[in-house]
Amino acid sequence: MVKNSRKKTISGRIRPLNSPLMITVQVDTNGCPAVLKVRGQDVAISAIFDIWDVVDEWWKPGQIVRRYYGIELEDGGRMMIFHDNYNKAWYRQQISPH
């Protein structure tokens, strides 16, 4: 059995995993994402490979109303982005290596 040192354990800073980050997106005439600003550079979206909607917590203030897009960038990178219809902002959810 390990002796209890009575020292306070420190787990470090707790942070959520895969938190969405706000991004800048230009949309086409249909409202679909067309250009994404990445590290200060405009990068064209070459393909949208998936689209789905999430509506949740509709009974609460600040409800979740999002349209997600699985996209491929012109450099081959893939990412998941979404438009939050409640606060009218775009976010990046995750990036997959290409």
Order of alpha helices (4+ residues) and beta strands (2+ residues): beta-beta-beta-beta-beta-beta-beta
